[in-house]
Amino acid sequence: MVLMGSFLGSISEATHVSIAIVSYYYTVLVLIMALMMPLVPKALASINNTVIYLAATIAITVSLILISHITQIWMFFVIAVVIGVAISFMNFVPVGILIDNWFNEKIGLAIGICWAITSAFQGIMSPVLSVWIDSVGWQEALNTLAIIVGVLSIPCSFLIKFTPKLARSHALGEKHGEVADDEEVQISTKVILRSASFWIVTLLMCLLQFPAVLNQMFPTYVVAVGFKPTIGGFMVTAAMLFDIFLNPLVGITGDKFGAEKSSVGWMFVGLLSLGMLILATNVHSAGLAIAAAGLNDIIYVFLGTGITALAQSIFGARAFAKGFSLVGSFSFIIGAFAMPVNNLIAEKFGNFNAVYIFFGILVLISIGLIIFGGKNHFEDRSVD
């Protein structure tokens, strides 16, 4: 999803439509994922995983190749639907559930390492793609990316199993009796939707969709406040670098101090970064803005590594898979419109400080929700 941003300008020129229209690619992806989320865990738990992941990885690889040959925008959006379905089996919700299935210890660290590797790959490929696009053209660059994606992902499709049971193995730190009992208990969707736990986690994920996309707004921000355009690139790079070590760090602190306590602490770090961005804007300090951009990445990281561990803690083992997938459906829909809302606020108020204050309010509300969620675990309620 992230790397496709390198090609949107070229696709805009090839299809003769504005970049704003082409950017709806992300909206299509997110909405498709929202529709898919309730179905993904059930499919992965009941259908041969090799078939699913093989089909998904091949679909993504072929889709990337096809994009390089499009001539009309509708073709791009049709391919986006296919990619959306395929990537639904690989985004942070099913990956979080998969890791939760395999790890009864060090879950946060496992999730953090997973996304740190992803961030490192994106951090390496983003500048490389820019060089390739300039040297061989966007179509050849996209074809090369497709080959890399296929070489890395298709072989892995034969190795991944959604649960230890499907692999005839055991989870790390598994207590056989307790886990077996949990697997036999099926929690109904109705019970989950009626629980306070579900609505707390859902509201939390919906609120954080808005500040989590700030990384994508840095190029617009630097132009608005009068920094050199290159500063926007440095801000994005800083966020990517912080992403690599923040992911495992968030996971480690969650394992050590508990998901709720560590989440509150990291949210205060997010507040600090927003204050730094406001100060950087007011004093016109590019260096401070770059440092703040790196630190601000914690909100983006939390919406992957942190929220997964927190949801696992609040939902508990029996309700996590179904509950978290349902939460994903709601939050992805909100996330599809986060960027337009943020841009509207910046436009209406004429400055980015209004956006940062808006984010600060959302983060403060999120802290309250985390604390409230810690007192409303799903397992502590009486199930009818």
TORKOL-4160 file (C-alpha; in steps of 0.2 Angstrom, whole numbers, padded with zeros to 4 digits, m for minus):
384
<pt num="1" X="0000" Y="0000" Z="0000"/>
<pt num="2" X="0013" Y="0012" Z="0005"/>
<pt num="3" X="0025" Y="0009" Z="m0010"/>
<pt num="4" X="0011" Y="0012" Z="m0022"/>
<pt num="5" X="0012" Y="0030" Z="m0018"/>
<pt num="6" X="0028" Y="0032" Z="m0028"/>
<pt num="7" X="0018" Y="0028" Z="m0044"/>
<pt num="8" X="0002" Y="0038" Z="m0042"/>
<pt num="9" X="0009" Y="0053" Z="m0051"/>
<pt num="10" X="0014" Y="0043" Z="m0066"/>
<pt num="11" X="m0002" Y="0034" Z="m0066"/>
<pt num="12" X="m0011" Y="0051" Z="m0065"/>
<pt num="13" X="m0001" Y="0056" Z="m0081"/>
<pt num="14" X="m0004" Y="0039" Z="m0090"/>
<pt num="15" X="m0023" Y="0040" Z="m0087"/>
<pt num="16" X="m0025" Y="0059" Z="m0089"/>
<pt num="17" X="m0034" Y="0061" Z="m0073"/>
<pt num="18" X="m0030" Y="0072" Z="m0058"/>
<pt num="19" X="m0019" Y="0065" Z="m0044"/>
<pt num="20" X="m0034" Y="0068" Z="m0032"/>
<pt num="21" X="m0044" Y="0055" Z="m0042"/>
<pt num="22" X="m0030" Y="0042" Z="m0043"/>
<pt num="23" X="m0028" Y="0044" Z="m0024"/>
<pt num="24" X="m0045" Y="0036" Z="m0022"/>
<pt num="25" X="m0035" Y="0020" Z="m0024"/>
<pt num="26" X="m0032" Y="0020" Z="m0006"/>
<pt num="27" X="m0050" Y="0023" Z="m0002"/>
<pt num="28" X="m0055" Y="0008" Z="m0013"/>
<pt num="29" X="m0042" Y="m0003" Z="m0004"/>
<pt num="30" X="m0048" Y="0002" Z="0013"/>
<pt num="31" X="m0066" Y="0000" Z="0010"/>
<pt num="32" X="m0063" Y="m0018" Z="0002"/>
<pt num="33" X="m0053" Y="m0023" Z="0018"/>
<pt num="34" X="m0067" Y="m0016" Z="0029"/>
<pt num="35" X="m0079" Y="m0028" Z="0020"/>
<pt num="36" X="m0067" Y="m0042" Z="0020"/>
<pt num="37" X="m0062" Y="m0041" Z="0039"/>
<pt num="38" X="m0077" Y="m0052" Z="0046"/>
<pt num="39" X="m0073" Y="m0065" Z="0033"/>
<pt num="40" X="m0054" Y="m0067" Z="0034"/>
<pt num="41" X="m0051" Y="m0075" Z="0051"/>
<pt num="42" X="m0065" Y="m0088" Z="0048"/>
<pt num="43" X="m0058" Y="m0092" Z="0030"/>
<pt num="44" X="m0040" Y="m0093" Z="0037"/>
<pt num="45" X="m0045" Y="m0105" Z="0051"/>
<pt num="46" X="m0056" Y="m0117" Z="0039"/>
<pt num="47" X="m0048" Y="m0116" Z="0022"/>
<pt num="48" X="m0031" Y="m0123" Z="0016"/>
<pt num="49" X="m0020" Y="m0108" Z="0021"/>
<pt num="50" X="m0007" Y="m0112" Z="0007"/>
<pt num="51" X="m0021" Y="m0110" Z="m0006"/>
<pt num="52" X="m0027" Y="m0094" Z="0001"/>
<pt num="53" X="m0010" Y="m0086" Z="0003"/>
<pt num="54" X="m0004" Y="m0093" Z="m0014"/>
<pt num="55" X="m0019" Y="m0085" Z="m0022"/>
<pt num="56" X="m0017" Y="m0069" Z="m0013"/>
<pt num="57" X="0002" Y="m0067" Z="m0017"/>
<pt num="58" X="0000" Y="m0072" Z="m0035"/>
<pt num="59" X="m0015" Y="m0060" Z="m0037"/>
<pt num="60" X="m0005" Y="m0045" Z="m0030"/>
<pt num="61" X="0010" Y="m0049" Z="m0041"/>
<pt num="62" X="0000" Y="m0050" Z="m0057"/>
<pt num="63" X="m0010" Y="m0035" Z="m0052"/>
<pt num="64" X="0006" Y="m0025" Z="m0050"/>
<pt num="65" X="0011" Y="m0030" Z="m0068"/>
<pt num="66" X="m0006" Y="m0026" Z="m0075"/>
<pt num="67" X="m0006" Y="m0009" Z="m0068"/>
<pt num="68" X="0010" Y="m0005" Z="m0078"/>
<pt num="69" X="m0001" Y="m0007" Z="m0094"/>
<pt num="70" X="m0017" Y="0002" Z="m0089"/>
<pt num="71" X="m0023" Y="0016" Z="m0100"/>
<pt num="72" X="m0039" Y="0021" Z="m0092"/>
<pt num="73" X="m0043" Y="0025" Z="m0073"/>
<pt num="74" X="m0057" Y="0012" Z="m0072"/>
<pt num="75" X="m0044" Y="m0002" Z="m0075"/>
<pt num="76" X="m0034" Y="0005" Z="m0061"/>
<pt num="77" X="m0049" Y="0004" Z="m0049"/>
<pt num="78" X="m0054" Y="m0013" Z="m0054"/>
<pt num="79" X="m0036" Y="m0019" Z="m0050"/>
<pt num="80" X="m0037" Y="m0010" Z="m0034"/>
<pt num="81" X="m0052" Y="m0021" Z="m0029"/>
<pt num="82" X="m0042" Y="m0037" Z="m0033"/>
<pt num="83" X="m0028" Y="m0030" Z="m0023"/>
<pt num="84" X="m0039" Y="m0025" Z="m0009"/>
<pt num="85" X="m0046" Y="m0043" Z="m0007"/>
<pt num="86" X="m0029" Y="m0051" Z="m0008"/>
<pt num="87" X="m0021" Y="m0039" Z="0005"/>
<pt num="88" X="m0035" Y="m0042" Z="0017"/>
<pt num="89" X="m0027" Y="m0058" Z="0022"/>
<pt num="90" X="m0011" Y="m0049" Z="0025"/>
<pt num="91" X="m0015" Y="m0033" Z="0034"/>
<pt num="92" X="m0012" Y="m0029" Z="0053"/>
<pt num="93" X="m0028" Y="m0037" Z="0059"/>
<pt num="94" X="m0026" Y="m0055" Z="0052"/>
<pt num="95" X="m0007" Y="m0054" Z="0055"/>
<pt num="96" X="m0011" Y="m0049" Z="0073"/>
<pt num="97" X="m0023" Y="m0064" Z="0075"/>
<pt num="98" X="m0011" Y="m0076" Z="0067"/>
<pt num="99" X="0003" Y="m0070" Z="0079"/>
<pt num="100" X="m0009" Y="m0072" Z="0094"/>
<pt num="101" X="m0013" Y="m0089" Z="0088"/>
<pt num="102" X="0006" Y="m0094" Z="0088"/>
<pt num="103" X="0012" Y="m0085" Z="0103"/>
<pt num="104" X="0006" Y="m0086" Z="0121"/>
<pt num="105" X="0022" Y="m0077" Z="0127"/>
<pt num="106" X="0031" Y="m0061" Z="0120"/>
<pt num="107" X="0016" Y="m0058" Z="0108"/>
<pt num="108" X="0020" Y="m0039" Z="0108"/>
<pt num="109" X="0038" Y="m0042" Z="0103"/>
<pt num="110" X="0033" Y="m0054" Z="0090"/>
<pt num="111" X="0021" Y="m0042" Z="0082"/>
<pt num="112" X="0033" Y="m0028" Z="0084"/>
<pt num="113" X="0047" Y="m0037" Z="0075"/>
<pt num="114" X="0035" Y="m0042" Z="0061"/>
<pt num="115" X="0031" Y="m0024" Z="0057"/>
<pt num="116" X="0048" Y="m0018" Z="0060"/>
<pt num="117" X="0054" Y="m0029" Z="0046"/>
<pt num="118" X="0040" Y="m0022" Z="0035"/>
<pt num="119" X="0045" Y="m0005" Z="0039"/>
<pt num="120" X="0063" Y="m0008" Z="0035"/>
<pt num="121" X="0058" Y="m0015" Z="0018"/>
<pt num="122" X="0048" Y="0000" Z="0014"/>
<pt num="123" X="0061" Y="0011" Z="0020"/>
<pt num="124" X="0074" Y="0003" Z="0008"/>
<pt num="125" X="0062" Y="0002" Z="m0007"/>
<pt num="126" X="0055" Y="0019" Z="m0006"/>
<pt num="127" X="0071" Y="0028" Z="m0012"/>
<pt num="128" X="0076" Y="0014" Z="m0023"/>
<pt num="129" X="0059" Y="0015" Z="m0032"/>
<pt num="130" X="0062" Y="0034" Z="m0035"/>
<pt num="131" X="0079" Y="0031" Z="m0043"/>
<pt num="132" X="0072" Y="0017" Z="m0054"/>
<pt num="133" X="0057" Y="0027" Z="m0059"/>
<pt num="134" X="0069" Y="0041" Z="m0065"/>
<pt num="135" X="0081" Y="0030" Z="m0074"/>
<pt num="136" X="0070" Y="0016" Z="m0082"/>
<pt num="137" X="0052" Y="0024" Z="m0081"/>
<pt num="138" X="0038" Y="0020" Z="m0069"/>
<pt num="139" X="0032" Y="0005" Z="m0079"/>
<pt num="140" X="0048" Y="m0005" Z="m0078"/>
<pt num="141" X="0050" Y="0000" Z="m0060"/>
<pt num="142" X="0033" Y="m0007" Z="m0056"/>
<pt num="143" X="0037" Y="m0023" Z="m0065"/>
<pt num="144" X="0053" Y="m0025" Z="m0056"/>
<pt num="145" X="0043" Y="m0022" Z="m0039"/>
<pt num="146" X="0031" Y="m0035" Z="m0044"/>
<pt num="147" X="0045" Y="m0047" Z="m0047"/>
<pt num="148" X="0052" Y="m0043" Z="m0030"/>
<pt num="149" X="0035" Y="m0045" Z="m0022"/>
<pt num="150" X="0032" Y="m0062" Z="m0030"/>
<pt num="151" X="0049" Y="m0069" Z="m0026"/>
<pt num="152" X="0048" Y="m0064" Z="m0008"/>
<pt num="153" X="0030" Y="m0068" Z="m0005"/>
<pt num="154" X="0025" Y="m0083" Z="m0015"/>
<pt num="155" X="0037" Y="m0095" Z="m0007"/>
<pt num="156" X="0031" Y="m0089" Z="0010"/>
<pt num="157" X="0013" Y="m0094" Z="0006"/>
<pt num="158" X="0018" Y="m0113" Z="0007"/>
<pt num="159" X="0025" Y="m0110" Z="0025"/>
<pt num="160" X="0012" Y="m0099" Z="0034"/>
<pt num="161" X="m0001" Y="m0108" Z="0044"/>
<pt num="162" X="m0015" Y="m0098" Z="0053"/>
<pt num="163" X="m0015" Y="m0109" Z="0069"/>
<pt num="164" X="m0003" Y="m0121" Z="0077"/>
<pt num="165" X="m0016" Y="m0134" Z="0075"/>
<pt num="166" X="m0016" Y="m0133" Z="0056"/>
<pt num="167" X="0003" Y="m0135" Z="0056"/>
<pt num="168" X="0001" Y="m0149" Z="0069"/>
<pt num="169" X="0012" Y="m0139" Z="0081"/>
<pt num="170" X="0011" Y="m0129" Z="0097"/>
<pt num="171" X="0011" Y="m0111" Z="0101"/>
<pt num="172" X="0026" Y="m0103" Z="0110"/>
<pt num="173" X="0023" Y="m0105" Z="0129"/>
<pt num="174" X="0007" Y="m0115" Z="0126"/>
<pt num="175" X="m0002" Y="m0122" Z="0141"/>
<pt num="176" X="m0011" Y="m0136" Z="0132"/>
<pt num="177" X="m0026" Y="m0138" Z="0143"/>
<pt num="178" X="m0031" Y="m0120" Z="0144"/>
<pt num="179" X="m0028" Y="m0117" Z="0125"/>
<pt num="180" X="m0038" Y="m0132" Z="0121"/>
<pt num="181" X="m0053" Y="m0126" Z="0131"/>
<pt num="182" X="m0052" Y="m0109" Z="0124"/>
<pt num="183" X="m0053" Y="m0116" Z="0106"/>
<pt num="184" X="m0069" Y="m0126" Z="0110"/>
<pt num="185" X="m0078" Y="m0110" Z="0116"/>
<pt num="186" X="m0086" Y="m0100" Z="0102"/>
<pt num="187" X="m0091" Y="m0082" Z="0106"/>
<pt num="188" X="m0106" Y="m0076" Z="0095"/>
<pt num="189" X="m0105" Y="m0060" Z="0085"/>
<pt num="190" X="m0120" Y="m0054" Z="0095"/>
<pt num="191" X="m0112" Y="m0056" Z="0111"/>
<pt num="192" X="m0096" Y="m0047" Z="0105"/>
<pt num="193" X="m0106" Y="m0032" Z="0098"/>
<pt num="194" X="m0116" Y="m0030" Z="0114"/>
<pt num="195" X="m0100" Y="m0029" Z="0125"/>
<pt num="196" X="m0092" Y="m0013" Z="0131"/>
<pt num="197" X="m0075" Y="m0020" Z="0126"/>
<pt num="198" X="m0080" Y="m0020" Z="0108"/>
<pt num="199" X="m0086" Y="m0002" Z="0107"/>
<pt num="200" X="m0071" Y="0004" Z="0117"/>
<pt num="201" X="m0058" Y="m0004" Z="0105"/>
<pt num="202" X="m0068" Y="0001" Z="0090"/>
<pt num="203" X="m0070" Y="0020" Z="0095"/>
<pt num="204" X="m0051" Y="0020" Z="0100"/>
<pt num="205" X="m0046" Y="0013" Z="0083"/>
<pt num="206" X="m0058" Y="0025" Z="0074"/>
<pt num="207" X="m0051" Y="0040" Z="0083"/>
<pt num="208" X="m0033" Y="0036" Z="0080"/>
<pt num="209" X="m0036" Y="0034" Z="0061"/>
<pt num="210" X="m0034" Y="0053" Z="0059"/>
<pt num="211" X="m0017" Y="0056" Z="0067"/>
<pt num="212" X="m0010" Y="0040" Z="0061"/>
<pt num="213" X="m0010" Y="0046" Z="0043"/>
<pt num="214" X="0000" Y="0062" Z="0047"/>
<pt num="215" X="0016" Y="0054" Z="0039"/>
<pt num="216" X="0007" Y="0056" Z="0022"/>
<pt num="217" X="0003" Y="0074" Z="0026"/>
<pt num="218" X="0021" Y="0080" Z="0029"/>
<pt num="219" X="0025" Y="0085" Z="0011"/>
<pt num="220" X="0009" Y="0096" Z="0011"/>
<pt num="221" X="0014" Y="0103" Z="0029"/>
<pt num="222" X="0031" Y="0109" Z="0024"/>
<pt num="223" X="0024" Y="0119" Z="0009"/>
<pt num="224" X="0010" Y="0126" Z="0019"/>
<pt num="225" X="0023" Y="0133" Z="0033"/>
<pt num="226" X="0036" Y="0138" Z="0021"/>
<pt num="227" X="0050" Y="0125" Z="0023"/>
<pt num="228" X="0060" Y="0119" Z="0008"/>
<pt num="229" X="0051" Y="0104" Z="0000"/>
<pt num="230" X="0066" Y="0093" Z="0004"/>
<pt num="231" X="0061" Y="0095" Z="0022"/>
<pt num="232" X="0045" Y="0085" Z="0019"/>
<pt num="233" X="0056" Y="0070" Z="0013"/>
<pt num="234" X="0067" Y="0071" Z="0028"/>
<pt num="235" X="0052" Y="0071" Z="0039"/>
<pt num="236" X="0045" Y="0055" Z="0030"/>
<pt num="237" X="0062" Y="0047" Z="0031"/>
<pt num="238" X="0063" Y="0051" Z="0050"/>
<pt num="239" X="0046" Y="0043" Z="0053"/>
<pt num="240" X="0052" Y="0027" Z="0043"/>
<pt num="241" X="0068" Y="0026" Z="0053"/>
<pt num="242" X="0059" Y="0028" Z="0070"/>
<pt num="243" X="0046" Y="0015" Z="0064"/>
<pt num="244" X="0059" Y="0002" Z="0063"/>
<pt num="245" X="0064" Y="0002" Z="0081"/>
<pt num="246" X="0048" Y="0009" Z="0089"/>
<pt num="247" X="0038" Y="m0007" Z="0083"/>
<pt num="248" X="0048" Y="m0019" Z="0093"/>
<pt num="249" X="0050" Y="m0007" Z="0108"/>
<pt num="250" X="0031" Y="m0004" Z="0109"/>
<pt num="251" X="0029" Y="m0023" Z="0109"/>
<pt num="252" X="0043" Y="m0026" Z="0122"/>
<pt num="253" X="0035" Y="m0013" Z="0134"/>
<pt num="254" X="0018" Y="m0021" Z="0131"/>
<pt num="255" X="0024" Y="m0038" Z="0136"/>
<pt num="256" X="0034" Y="m0031" Z="0151"/>
<pt num="257" X="0022" Y="m0018" Z="0159"/>
<pt num="258" X="0005" Y="m0024" Z="0152"/>
<pt num="259" X="m0004" Y="m0017" Z="0136"/>
<pt num="260" X="m0015" Y="m0004" Z="0145"/>
<pt num="261" X="m0001" Y="0004" Z="0155"/>
<pt num="262" X="0012" Y="0004" Z="0140"/>
<pt num="263" X="m0002" Y="0011" Z="0129"/>
<pt num="264" X="m0005" Y="0026" Z="0140"/>
<pt num="265" X="0013" Y="0030" Z="0141"/>
<pt num="266" X="0015" Y="0029" Z="0122"/>
<pt num="267" X="0000" Y="0040" Z="0119"/>
<pt num="268" X="0009" Y="0053" Z="0130"/>
<pt num="269" X="0024" Y="0052" Z="0119"/>
<pt num="270" X="0012" Y="0055" Z="0104"/>
<pt num="271" X="0006" Y="0071" Z="0113"/>
<pt num="272" X="0023" Y="0077" Z="0116"/>
<pt num="273" X="0027" Y="0075" Z="0097"/>
<pt num="274" X="0012" Y="0085" Z="0092"/>
<pt num="275" X="0017" Y="0099" Z="0104"/>
<pt num="276" X="0035" Y="0098" Z="0096"/>
<pt num="277" X="0026" Y="0100" Z="0079"/>
<pt num="278" X="0017" Y="0115" Z="0085"/>
<pt num="279" X="0032" Y="0123" Z="0092"/>
<pt num="280" X="0042" Y="0119" Z="0076"/>
<pt num="281" X="0029" Y="0128" Z="0066"/>
<pt num="282" X="0028" Y="0143" Z="0077"/>
<pt num="283" X="0047" Y="0146" Z="0078"/>
<pt num="284" X="0050" Y="0139" Z="0060"/>
<pt num="285" X="0063" Y="0126" Z="0065"/>
<pt num="286" X="0065" Y="0113" Z="0051"/>
<pt num="287" X="0076" Y="0102" Z="0063"/>
<pt num="288" X="0063" Y="0102" Z="0076"/>
<pt num="289" X="0050" Y="0097" Z="0064"/>
<pt num="290" X="0060" Y="0083" Z="0057"/>
<pt num="291" X="0064" Y="0076" Z="0075"/>
<pt num="292" X="0045" Y="0078" Z="0079"/>
<pt num="293" X="0040" Y="0069" Z="0064"/>
<pt num="294" X="0051" Y="0054" Z="0069"/>
<pt num="295" X="0044" Y="0054" Z="0087"/>
<pt num="296" X="0026" Y="0056" Z="0080"/>
<pt num="297" X="0028" Y="0040" Z="0071"/>
<pt num="298" X="0023" Y="0032" Z="0088"/>
<pt num="299" X="0004" Y="0035" Z="0084"/>
<pt num="300" X="0006" Y="0026" Z="0067"/>
<pt num="301" X="0016" Y="0012" Z="0076"/>
<pt num="302" X="0003" Y="0010" Z="0090"/>
<pt num="303" X="m0011" Y="0008" Z="0077"/>
<pt num="304" X="m0002" Y="m0008" Z="0072"/>
<pt num="305" X="0008" Y="m0016" Z="0085"/>
<pt num="306" X="0001" Y="m0007" Z="0100"/>
<pt num="307" X="m0018" Y="m0009" Z="0096"/>
<pt num="308" X="m0016" Y="m0027" Z="0092"/>
<pt num="309" X="m0008" Y="m0031" Z="0110"/>
<pt num="310" X="m0021" Y="m0019" Z="0118"/>
<pt num="311" X="m0036" Y="m0028" Z="0109"/>
<pt num="312" X="m0029" Y="m0045" Z="0114"/>
<pt num="313" X="m0029" Y="m0039" Z="0132"/>
<pt num="314" X="m0046" Y="m0032" Z="0132"/>
<pt num="315" X="m0055" Y="m0045" Z="0122"/>
<pt num="316" X="m0045" Y="m0060" Z="0129"/>
<pt num="317" X="m0041" Y="m0076" Z="0120"/>
<pt num="318" X="m0059" Y="m0082" Z="0116"/>
<pt num="319" X="m0065" Y="m0066" Z="0108"/>
<pt num="320" X="m0050" Y="m0058" Z="0101"/>
<pt num="321" X="m0050" Y="m0065" Z="0083"/>
<pt num="322" X="m0068" Y="m0062" Z="0080"/>
<pt num="323" X="m0069" Y="m0046" Z="0090"/>
<pt num="324" X="m0053" Y="m0038" Z="0082"/>
<pt num="325" X="m0059" Y="m0042" Z="0064"/>
<pt num="326" X="m0075" Y="m0034" Z="0067"/>
<pt num="327" X="m0067" Y="m0019" Z="0075"/>
<pt num="328" X="m0056" Y="m0018" Z="0059"/>
<pt num="329" X="m0072" Y="m0017" Z="0048"/>
<pt num="330" X="m0078" Y="m0002" Z="0057"/>
<pt num="331" X="m0061" Y="0007" Z="0059"/>
<pt num="332" X="m0056" Y="0004" Z="0041"/>
<pt num="333" X="m0072" Y="0013" Z="0035"/>
<pt num="334" X="m0068" Y="0028" Z="0045"/>
<pt num="335" X="m0049" Y="0027" Z="0040"/>
<pt num="336" X="m0054" Y="0029" Z="0022"/>
<pt num="337" X="m0060" Y="0047" Z="0025"/>
<pt num="338" X="m0047" Y="0052" Z="0038"/>
<pt num="339" X="m0035" Y="0061" Z="0025"/>
<pt num="340" X="m0049" Y="0072" Z="0017"/>
<pt num="341" X="m0055" Y="0077" Z="0035"/>
<pt num="342" X="m0038" Y="0082" Z="0040"/>
<pt num="343" X="m0035" Y="0092" Z="0024"/>
<pt num="344" X="m0052" Y="0100" Z="0026"/>
<pt num="345" X="m0047" Y="0106" Z="0044"/>
<pt num="346" X="m0030" Y="0113" Z="0038"/>
<pt num="347" X="m0039" Y="0122" Z="0024"/>
<pt num="348" X="m0053" Y="0129" Z="0034"/>
<pt num="349" X="m0042" Y="0136" Z="0048"/>
<pt num="350" X="m0028" Y="0140" Z="0036"/>
<pt num="351" X="m0014" Y="0132" Z="0046"/>
<pt num="352" X="m0008" Y="0115" Z="0052"/>
<pt num="353" X="m0008" Y="0119" Z="0071"/>
<pt num="354" X="m0027" Y="0117" Z="0070"/>
<pt num="355" X="m0024" Y="0099" Z="0064"/>
<pt num="356" X="m0011" Y="0096" Z="0077"/>
<pt num="357" X="m0023" Y="0102" Z="0091"/>
<pt num="358" X="m0037" Y="0091" Z="0083"/>
<pt num="359" X="m0025" Y="0076" Z="0084"/>
<pt num="360" X="m0020" Y="0081" Z="0102"/>
<pt num="361" X="m0039" Y="0081" Z="0107"/>
<pt num="362" X="m0041" Y="0064" Z="0099"/>
<pt num="363" X="m0026" Y="0057" Z="0108"/>
<pt num="364" X="m0032" Y="0063" Z="0125"/>
<pt num="365" X="m0049" Y="0055" Z="0122"/>
<pt num="366" X="m0039" Y="0039" Z="0117"/>
<pt num="367" X="m0030" Y="0039" Z="0133"/>
<pt num="368" X="m0046" Y="0039" Z="0142"/>
<pt num="369" X="m0053" Y="0025" Z="0132"/>
<pt num="370" X="m0038" Y="0014" Z="0135"/>
<pt num="371" X="m0040" Y="0017" Z="0154"/>
<pt num="372" X="m0058" Y="0013" Z="0153"/>
<pt num="373" X="m0055" Y="m0002" Z="0142"/>
<pt num="374" X="m0043" Y="m0009" Z="0155"/>
<pt num="375" X="m0057" Y="m0009" Z="0167"/>
<pt num="376" X="m0069" Y="m0017" Z="0155"/>
<pt num="377" X="m0061" Y="m0033" Z="0149"/>
<pt num="378" X="m0072" Y="m0045" Z="0139"/>
<pt num="379" X="m0068" Y="m0060" Z="0150"/>
<pt num="380" X="m0074" Y="m0051" Z="0165"/>
<pt num="381" X="m0092" Y="m0048" Z="0159"/>
<pt num="382" X="m0106" Y="m0060" Z="0162"/>
<pt num="383" X="m0110" Y="m0069" Z="0145"/>
<pt num="384" X="m0128" Y="m0073" Z="0142"/>
